[in-house]
Amino acid sequence: MSSEVLQVVPPPPLVIGVSTRALFNLEEEHRVFEEEGVPAYIKLQLEREKTVLERGTAFEVIRRLLALNPKGAPPLVEVIVLSRNSPDLSLRAFHSIEHYGLKIERGSFTSGRSVAPFIKAWNIDLFLSNEEEDVRGAVAAGAAAAKLGIAPIDQPEAPDDEVRFALDGDAVVFSDESDNIYKTQGLAAFLDNERNNAQVPMSRGPFGNFLHKLSVLRRQVGHDEFTSRVRIAIVTARNAPAHARVIHTLRAWGTPADEAHFVGTHAKAPILKAFGAHIFFDDQAKHVFGAAGVVSAGLVPGPHDPAKPVIPASA
């Protein structure tokens, strides 16, 4: 009989790519760059090289994700800085990272070049940036990605050892196939399709694979079978009867959500505030802008007009 012991190989870590302007508040510096040009921007950054940067839109969720890593063990989460700054200007970013005690040690600084080609090189699962071109490039490279805005004034109060993700459904977690039925055939056809296919899993959308990786992390840091330090909510404009397909899809994927909010025509911001989300992803600009006052919100690029409704609620 063989005495070999099977070794369980742990899953790879969740890898987050973040730009310096998403991690820190660099809005004043960016304004100088746009209005006065590169030389003025470089001069300002060098003058402030020892000045710690204020926290940006992605800071809180990054801090909380890194806090999930066990001491003395391989990391569950890794964060890579991807910046259009020059290597010479990287010192301020890493000085600020060290000041806040963030365990971020790696990054790419491209001196103005798009960082999108490095998404695959770093095996990025989620990319957060304020630069739309880089976000779209990350999506093309196969990563989940979102364009962030300004950080909310008030951060949600939640247990310090917990991180809360809120995600829209159609065209974010799920594909836009159902939305296309609505756009081409109307609301009645959409509702009939969702009733008839309630137990047929939807295809993955741009955040489908990320949700799978996030669910793996959720299990790794779970308190028990039902609760975890990672809390996931689906916040969607679907309501009954179109809600059932969401649940059956999550069940089929093996990616249960801790909460689901089928808001219909109700605003999402109050729901997100009540949930205490640390970050929210949606493909409609109106929902992102509406939520930005209460949560760090990211716009997921899609093929549709972001101003037009996707998956309208039934009356």
C-alpha positions in Angstrom: 0.0 0.0 0.0 1.4 3.4 -0.9 2.3 5.7 1.9 2.1 8.8 -0.2 0.1 11.6 1.4 -2.1 13.7 -1.0 -1.2 17.3 -0.6 -4.1 19.8 -1.2 -2.9 22.6 -3.4 -4.4 25.9 -2.2 -6.3 28.0 -4.9 -4.3 30.9 -6.3 -4.8 34.2 -4.6 -7.3 36.8 -5.7 -5.2 39.4 -7.6 -6.3 43.0 -7.6 -4.8 45.6 -9.9 -5.2 49.2 -8.8 -4.0 52.5 -10.2 -2.3 55.1 -8.0 -5.2 57.6 -8.6 -7.7 55.0 -7.6 -5.8 54.0 -4.4 -5.0 57.5 -3.4 -6.5 61.0 -3.9 -4.5 62.5 -6.7 -7.2 64.7 -8.1 -5.2 68.0 -7.6 -2.1 66.5 -9.2 -4.2 65.2 -12.1 -5.8 68.6 -12.6 -2.3 70.1 -12.9 -1.3 67.4 -15.4 -4.4 68.2 -17.6 -4.2 72.0 -17.3 -0.5 72.7 -17.1 1.2 69.7 -18.7 3.7 67.0 -17.8 6.6 69.2 -16.6 4.4 71.0 -14.0 2.9 67.7 -12.9 6.4 66.1 -12.4 7.6 69.2 -10.5 4.6 69.1 -8.2 5.0 65.4 -7.5 8.7 65.7 -6.8 8.0 68.6 -4.4 5.5 66.4 -2.6 7.6 63.2 -2.7 7.6 62.9 1.1 4.0 64.1 1.5 1.7 61.2 2.3 -1.2 60.9 -0.1 -4.8 61.0 1.2 -6.9 57.9 0.8 -8.6 57.4 -2.6 -11.8 55.7 -3.8 -10.4 52.2 -3.8 -8.4 52.5 -0.6 -10.9 51.1 1.9 -11.8 48.0 0.0 -8.0 47.4 -0.7 -7.2 47.8 2.9 -9.9 45.4 4.0 -9.0 42.8 1.4 -5.3 42.8 2.5 -6.4 42.5 6.1 -7.9 39.0 5.2 -4.4 37.6 4.6 -3.3 35.2 7.4 0.1 36.0 9.1 2.9 33.6 8.3 1.0 31.9 5.4 0.7 32.4 1.6 -1.5 35.4 0.9 -5.2 35.0 -0.1 -5.2 38.4 -1.7 -2.4 40.2 -3.7 -2.5 43.8 -4.8 -0.5 45.1 -7.7 -0.1 48.8 -8.4 -0.5 49.6 -12.1 0.4 53.3 -12.8 1.0 55.6 -15.7 3.4 57.5 -13.6 7.2 57.2 -14.3 9.4 54.9 -12.1 10.9 58.1 -10.7 7.5 59.2 -9.4 6.8 55.8 -7.8 8.6 56.7 -4.6 5.6 58.8 -3.4 3.2 56.0 -4.0 5.2 53.4 -2.1 6.0 55.9 0.7 2.3 56.4 1.2 1.6 52.6 1.0 4.2 52.1 3.7 2.7 54.9 5.8 -0.7 53.2 5.8 0.8 49.8 6.5 -0.5 48.2 3.3 1.2 45.0 2.2 1.7 46.1 -1.4 5.2 45.4 -2.7 4.8 45.0 -6.5 3.8 47.2 -9.4 4.3 48.5 -12.9 5.0 52.2 -13.7 4.8 52.9 -17.4 5.7 56.6 -17.9 2.4 57.5 -19.7 1.9 54.2 -21.5 -1.4 52.3 -21.1 -1.2 49.7 -18.3 -3.7 47.4 -20.1 -1.0 45.2 -21.6 0.2 44.2 -18.1 -3.2 42.9 -17.0 -2.5 39.4 -18.2 1.2 39.6 -17.3 0.2 40.0 -13.6 -2.8 37.6 -13.8 -5.2 40.4 -12.6 -8.7 39.3 -11.6 -10.0 42.8 -10.9 -8.7 46.1 -12.1 -9.7 49.4 -10.5 -8.8 52.7 -12.2 -10.0 56.3 -12.9 -8.7 56.0 -16.5 -11.4 54.8 -18.9 -8.9 53.7 -21.6 -7.1 51.4 -19.2 -10.4 50.0 -17.9 -11.5 49.1 -21.3 -8.1 47.6 -22.1 -8.4 45.5 -19.0 -11.8 44.2 -20.0 -10.4 43.3 -23.4 -7.6 41.4 -21.6 -10.3 39.3 -19.8 -10.3 40.9 -16.4 -13.2 42.4 -14.5 -12.6 46.1 -14.4 -14.4 49.3 -13.4 -13.8 53.1 -13.7 -14.0 54.7 -10.2 -15.1 58.2 -9.4 -14.5 60.3 -6.3 -14.5 58.6 -2.9 -17.6 59.2 -0.8 -17.2 61.6 2.2 -18.5 59.0 4.7 -17.2 55.5 4.7 -19.7 52.8 5.8 -19.5 51.6 9.4 -18.9 47.8 9.4 -16.8 45.3 11.4 -13.2 46.2 10.7 -12.4 42.6 9.8 -15.1 42.4 7.1 -15.3 43.5 3.4 -18.6 43.9 1.6 -19.1 43.8 -2.2 -22.2 44.9 -4.0 -22.7 43.9 -7.6 -25.3 44.6 -10.2 -26.7 41.6 -12.1 -27.3 41.8 -15.8 -24.3 43.0 -17.9 -22.1 42.9 -14.8 -22.3 39.5 -13.1 -24.5 38.0 -15.8 -24.3 38.5 -19.5 -26.5 41.0 -21.3 -28.4 38.3 -23.2 -31.7 39.0 -21.4 -31.2 42.7 -21.8 -30.9 42.2 -25.5 -34.3 40.6 -25.6 -35.8 43.6 -23.8 -34.1 46.0 -26.2 -35.2 44.2 -29.4 -38.6 42.7 -28.4 -39.8 44.7 -25.4 -40.7 44.2 -21.8 -43.4 41.6 -22.2 -41.0 39.4 -24.2 -38.3 39.8 -21.6 -40.6 38.8 -18.8 -41.8 35.7 -20.7 -38.2 34.7 -21.4 -37.3 34.9 -17.8 -40.3 33.0 -16.6 -39.7 30.3 -19.2 -36.0 30.0 -18.4 -36.2 30.6 -14.7 -34.1 27.5 -14.0 -31.7 27.9 -16.9 -28.5 29.5 -15.7 -27.5 32.7 -17.4 -24.1 33.1 -19.0 -21.3 34.8 -17.2 -20.9 38.6 -17.6 -17.8 40.7 -17.3 -17.7 40.1 -13.5 -18.8 36.4 -13.6 -15.3 35.0 -13.3 -14.5 37.6 -10.6 -17.5 36.5 -8.6 -16.3 32.9 -8.7 -12.8 34.0 -7.4 -14.5 36.2 -4.7 -16.7 33.2 -3.7 -13.5 31.1 -3.2 -12.1 33.8 -1.0 -15.4 34.0 0.9 -15.1 30.3 1.7 -11.4 30.6 2.7 -12.2 33.3 5.4 -15.6 31.9 6.4 -16.6 31.8 10.0 -18.7 28.8 9.2 -20.7 27.3 6.4 -23.0 30.3 6.2 -21.1 33.4 7.3 -17.8 34.9 6.2 -15.6 38.0 6.5 -16.4 38.5 2.8 -20.0 39.5 2.3 -21.5 39.6 -1.2 -24.8 41.3 -2.3 -26.5 41.3 -5.7 -28.3 44.6 -6.1 -30.4 44.5 -9.3 -33.3 46.3 -10.9 -34.9 43.0 -11.6 -38.0 42.2 -9.5 -40.5 39.3 -9.4 -41.0 37.3 -11.5 -37.6 37.9 -13.1 -35.8 37.5 -9.8 -36.0 33.6 -9.8 -33.5 33.2 -12.6 -30.9 35.1 -10.6 -31.2 32.7 -7.7 -31.1 29.6 -9.9 -28.0 30.9 -11.8 -26.1 31.6 -8.6 -27.1 28.2 -7.3 -25.9 26.5 -10.5 -22.6 28.4 -10.4 -21.9 27.5 -6.8 -21.5 31.2 -6.0 -24.2 32.0 -3.3 -24.8 35.6 -2.4 -25.2 36.6 1.2 -27.9 39.1 0.2 -29.9 39.8 -2.9 -31.9 43.0 -3.3 -34.4 43.1 -6.2 -35.1 46.8 -6.2 -37.3 47.3 -9.3 -37.6 51.1 -9.8 -36.4 51.9 -6.3 -33.1 53.8 -6.1 -30.1 51.6 -5.3 -28.2 54.1 -3.1 -30.3 53.7 0.1 -30.0 49.9 -0.3 -26.3 50.1 -0.6 -26.0 52.3 2.4 -28.1 49.9 4.5 -25.9 47.0 3.3 -22.8 48.9 4.3 -21.1 48.2 1.0 -17.4 49.1 0.7 -17.6 49.0 -3.1 -20.3 48.7 -5.7 -20.2 47.8 -9.4 -22.8 48.7 -12.0 -22.9 49.1 -15.8 -25.3 52.1 -15.7 -23.9 55.6 -15.1 -27.1 56.8 -13.3 -26.8 54.0 -10.7 -23.0 54.6 -10.2 -23.5 58.4 -9.9 -26.4 58.0 -7.6 -24.5 55.6 -5.3 -21.2 57.5 -5.3 -22.3 59.7 -2.3 -22.6 56.6 0.0 -20.2 54.0 -1.4 -17.1 53.8 -3.6 -18.7 53.0 -7.0 -17.3 51.7 -10.2 -18.7 51.9 -13.7 -18.4 48.6 -15.7 -18.0 49.4 -19.4 -20.5 47.6 -21.7 -21.6 47.6 -25.3 -24.8 49.5 -24.6 -25.5 53.1 -23.9 -24.8 53.6 -20.2 -27.5 56.2 -20.0 -30.3 53.8 -21.1 -32.0 51.4 -18.7 -31.0 47.8 -18.6 -33.4 45.2 -17.4 -36.3 47.5 -16.4 -38.5 46.5 -13.5 -42.0 45.2 -14.3 -44.8 47.4 -13.1 
